[in-house]
Amino acid sequence: MRLINERGYEAVSMSDIARAAGLTKATLYYHFPSKADLLTAGALDLLRRVRRDIERIVNDRSLSARQRLERLAMERQRRPLAATYNAAMMDAAMRQLSAEQQAQLREAFAQLNEPLLQLVKEGIAAGELRAIDPEVIALAFRRLFTESSGSSPDEDRATLTRALLETFFHGVAGARQA
């Protein structure tokens, strides 16, 4: 996944992947008949791990809903850039996958939203978040914190994440003029 994430699906061959993994090409093809199968398996594994990490934070009832949202954002920021999800790469690669593989990945992505949506609903019920459509709040949160921040240093990424959290929780609009 790292090579595909870094270079793009089309630019990486199975030979490149086998070499990077310290395997023969034959061994790689034994386990994954095609690059599309390898990408699908790797992405599904990554999404399962991400969901597990999200659920761990969401289920930490010692924190308020807001604190859990903040923790989700900060954990995302701390993840090494090589391990982060590259949305642009995945969008391009999805076109190379079969309809069944695309459906598997779309379902796995949809499942990532469930714990976040649960957390947003808890935040609304507790009065920590505005009582607007929880789907809209969850979507806004995901969009703010799922884009890769490029190759910026960790300190800059942390500063950006804190600024985005401040904007998320307090908005950008000033007081309304009468």
C-alpha positions as CSV (number, residue, x, y, z in Angstrom):
1,M,0.0,0.0,0.0
2,R,2.8,2.4,0.8
3,L,4.2,2.3,-2.8
4,I,0.8,2.7,-4.3
5,N,0.0,5.5,-1.9
6,E,3.3,7.3,-2.8
7,R,3.5,6.8,-6.5
8,G,-0.1,6.0,-7.6
9,Y,-1.7,2.8,-8.7
10,E,-0.6,3.0,-12.4
11,A,3.0,3.8,-11.6
12,V,3.6,0.8,-9.4
13,S,4.1,-2.7,-10.8
14,M,3.8,-6.0,-9.0
15,S,7.6,-6.4,-9.4
16,D,8.0,-3.1,-7.5
17,I,5.8,-4.3,-4.7
18,A,7.4,-7.7,-4.5
19,R,10.9,-6.2,-4.4
20,A,9.8,-3.7,-1.6
21,A,8.2,-6.5,0.4
22,G,11.3,-8.8,0.0
23,L,9.3,-11.4,-1.9
24,T,9.5,-13.0,-5.2
25,K,7.0,-11.9,-7.8
26,A,5.7,-15.5,-7.9
27,T,5.0,-15.5,-4.2
28,L,3.2,-12.2,-4.5
29,Y,1.1,-13.5,-7.4
30,Y,0.4,-16.7,-5.4
31,H,-1.4,-14.6,-2.7
32,F,-2.8,-11.9,-4.9
33,P,-3.6,-12.8,-8.5
34,S,-3.6,-9.2,-9.6
35,K,-2.6,-5.7,-8.5
36,A,-6.3,-4.9,-8.1
37,D,-6.7,-7.9,-5.7
38,L,-3.7,-6.7,-3.7
39,L,-5.0,-3.1,-3.5
40,T,-8.4,-4.3,-2.4
41,A,-7.0,-6.6,0.3
42,G,-4.6,-3.9,1.5
43,A,-7.2,-1.2,1.6
44,L,-9.8,-3.4,3.3
45,D,-7.2,-4.2,6.0
46,L,-6.3,-0.6,6.4
47,L,-9.9,0.4,6.7
48,R,-10.5,-2.3,9.3
49,R,-7.6,-1.0,11.4
50,V,-8.8,2.6,11.0
51,R,-12.3,1.7,12.2
52,R,-10.9,-0.2,15.2
53,D,-8.9,2.9,16.1
54,I,-11.9,5.2,15.6
55,E,-14.1,2.9,17.8
56,R,-11.5,2.8,20.5
57,I,-11.7,6.6,20.8
58,V,-15.4,6.9,20.3
59,N,-16.1,4.3,23.0
60,D,-13.9,6.1,25.6
61,R,-16.7,7.4,27.8
62,S,-14.2,9.1,30.2
63,L,-14.1,11.9,27.6
64,S,-16.8,14.2,26.4
65,A,-18.0,14.0,22.8
66,R,-16.0,17.1,22.0
67,Q,-12.9,15.7,23.6
68,R,-13.3,12.4,21.6
69,L,-13.7,14.4,18.3
70,E,-10.6,16.3,19.2
71,R,-8.7,13.1,19.9
72,L,-9.9,11.6,16.6
73,A,-8.5,14.7,14.8
74,M,-5.2,14.7,16.7
75,E,-4.7,11.0,16.3
76,R,-5.2,11.4,12.5
77,Q,-2.6,14.2,12.5
78,R,-0.1,12.1,14.4
79,R,-0.3,9.2,12.0
80,P,2.9,9.0,9.8
81,L,2.2,10.4,6.4
82,A,3.1,7.1,4.7
83,A,0.4,5.4,6.7
84,T,-2.3,8.0,5.9
85,Y,-5.0,7.5,3.4
86,N,-4.4,9.2,0.1
87,A,-7.8,10.1,-1.2
88,A,-6.6,11.2,-4.7
89,M,-4.7,8.0,-5.2
90,M,-7.6,5.9,-4.1
91,D,-10.1,7.7,-6.3
92,A,-7.8,7.0,-9.3
93,A,-7.2,3.4,-8.3
94,M,-10.9,2.7,-7.8
95,R,-11.4,3.0,-11.6
96,Q,-9.1,0.1,-12.1
97,L,-11.0,-2.3,-9.7
98,S,-13.9,-4.6,-10.6
99,A,-17.4,-3.6,-9.7
100,E,-17.3,-6.2,-6.8
101,Q,-14.0,-4.8,-5.4
102,Q,-15.4,-1.2,-5.7
103,A,-18.5,-2.3,-3.8
104,Q,-16.4,-3.9,-1.0
105,L,-14.4,-0.8,-0.6
106,R,-17.4,1.5,-0.7
107,E,-19.0,-0.6,2.1
108,A,-15.8,-0.5,4.2
109,F,-15.7,3.3,3.8
110,A,-19.3,3.6,4.7
111,Q,-18.7,1.6,7.9
112,L,-16.1,4.2,9.0
113,N,-18.9,6.7,9.3
114,E,-21.0,4.7,11.8
115,P,-18.9,5.3,15.0
116,L,-18.4,8.9,14.0
117,L,-22.1,9.4,13.5
118,Q,-22.8,7.7,16.8
119,L,-20.4,10.2,18.5
120,V,-21.9,13.2,16.8
121,K,-25.4,12.1,18.0
122,E,-24.1,11.8,21.5
123,G,-22.6,15.2,21.3
124,I,-25.9,16.7,20.1
125,A,-27.8,14.9,22.9
126,A,-25.3,16.2,25.5
127,G,-25.6,19.8,24.1
128,E,-22.0,19.8,23.1
129,L,-22.8,20.2,19.4
130,R,-25.5,22.2,17.7
131,A,-28.8,20.3,17.0
132,I,-28.4,20.2,13.3
133,D,-28.3,17.2,11.0
134,P,-25.8,14.8,12.5
135,E,-24.9,13.5,9.0
136,V,-23.9,17.1,8.0
137,I,-21.7,17.5,11.1
138,A,-20.1,14.1,10.6
139,L,-19.4,14.9,6.9
140,A,-17.9,18.3,7.8
141,F,-15.6,16.6,10.4
142,R,-14.5,13.9,8.0
143,R,-13.8,16.3,5.2
144,L,-11.7,18.6,7.5
145,F,-9.6,15.8,8.9
146,T,-9.3,13.1,6.2
147,E,-7.4,15.1,3.7
148,S,-3.6,14.5,3.8
149,S,-1.7,17.6,4.7
150,G,1.1,16.9,2.3
151,S,4.6,16.7,3.6
152,S,4.4,19.4,6.2
153,P,6.4,18.9,9.4
154,D,4.6,17.3,12.3
155,E,4.5,20.6,14.2
156,D,2.8,22.4,11.3
157,R,0.3,19.5,11.0
158,A,-0.5,19.8,14.7
159,T,-0.9,23.5,14.5
160,L,-3.2,23.1,11.5
161,T,-5.2,20.4,13.2
162,R,-5.7,22.6,16.3
163,A,-6.8,25.6,14.0
164,L,-9.2,23.3,12.1
165,L,-10.7,22.1,15.4
166,E,-11.2,25.6,16.6
167,T,-12.9,26.5,13.3
168,F,-15.0,23.3,13.4
169,F,-16.3,24.0,17.0
170,H,-16.6,27.8,16.8
171,G,-17.3,28.4,13.1
172,V,-16.1,31.2,10.9
173,A,-19.0,33.6,11.0
174,G,-18.8,36.7,13.2
175,A,-21.7,38.0,15.2
176,R,-24.7,38.8,13.1
177,Q,-25.4,42.4,12.3
178,A,-29.0,43.6,12.9
